[in-house]
Amino acid sequence: MSAPLRQCSSEGSFTFLFYLCSLLFLTACHQGPPADGLTEGRLFPALTLSDFKGQTTVSTDSYRGRLVVLNVWATWCPPCRKELPSLERLHQSLDAGRFAVVGMSIDNDADIAQEYLLEHAITFPSYFDAGGGTARGVLGIRAYPDTFIISPTGVLLRKITGEREWDDPRVVATLEAAFAGDASALRGM
């Protein structure tokens, strides 16, 4: 009698674990609905971004006239850390008069995020969203990294969740085409 009971208990445990893992997977990877008004083809909200000391602020509107690649990341996020060097190479390869690669860290500790950038020679403009309030509340981000491609006129062209090789020649060509007004290739990213 104890053998069938063990088998049943083992199968029940497996089933429970399967459902629990499935639920965790779906929750961890779920990208919630975008925040109100955050829709591709509409104006991107004017965000006020702060430096790592909380002293200097800049508006995303100050980047008008350039195609913006706004990357939201954190030091505790392995895919974020993995893609930052390719964003730096992208930053170095693009014409700064037409493009801006911008980072926004959602870490809880500004010093840790800033040290990470310094240690890895990340030089593109980076800002700090303490704890991710703007990222979650205004931008509706639920998974990281998230990157927003914003047109020179301030329109959200594409929201991209997950890691990319940003300096891949095809990505660079796609960004060049988007700057020139053809954002259709962004759909494939």
Rosetta blueprint (number, residue, H / E / L):
1 M L
2 S H
3 A H
4 P H
5 L H
6 R H
7 Q H
8 C H
9 S H
10 S H
11 E H
12 G H
13 S H
14 F H
15 T H
16 F H
17 L H
18 F H
19 Y H
20 L H
21 C H
22 S H
23 L H
24 L H
25 F H
26 L H
27 T H
28 A H
29 C H
30 H L
31 Q L
32 G L
33 P L
34 P L
35 A L
36 D L
37 G L
38 L L
39 T L
40 E L
41 G L
42 R L
43 L E
44 F L
45 P L
46 A L
47 L L
48 T E
49 L E
50 S E
51 D L
52 F L
53 K L
54 G L
55 Q L
56 T L
57 T E
58 V E
59 S E
60 T H
61 D H
62 S H
63 Y H
64 R L
65 G L
66 R L
67 L E
68 V E
69 V E
70 L E
71 N E
72 V E
73 W E
74 A L
75 T L
76 W L
77 C L
78 P H
79 P H
80 C H
81 R H
82 K H
83 E H
84 L H
85 P H
86 S H
87 L H
88 E H
89 R H
90 L H
91 H H
92 Q H
93 S H
94 L L
95 D L
96 A L
97 G L
98 R L
99 F E
100 A E
101 V E
102 V E
103 G E
104 M E
105 S E
106 I L
107 D L
108 N L
109 D L
110 A H
111 D H
112 I H
113 A H
114 Q H
115 E H
116 Y H
117 L H
118 L H
119 E H
120 H L
121 A L
122 I L
123 T L
124 F L
125 P L
126 S E
127 Y E
128 F E
129 D L
130 A H
131 G H
132 G H
133 G H
134 T H
135 A H
136 R H
137 G H
138 V L
139 L L
140 G L
141 I L
142 R L
143 A L
144 Y L
145 P L
146 D E
147 T E
148 F E
149 I E
150 I E
151 S L
152 P L
153 T L
154 G L
155 V E
156 L E
157 L E
158 R E
159 K E
160 I E
161 T E
162 G L
163 E L
164 R L
165 E L
166 W L
167 D L
168 D L
169 P H
170 R H
171 V H
172 V H
173 A H
174 T H
175 L H
176 E H
177 A H
178 A H
179 F H
180 A L
181 G L
182 D L
183 A L
184 S H
185 A H
186 L H
187 R H
188 G H
189 M L
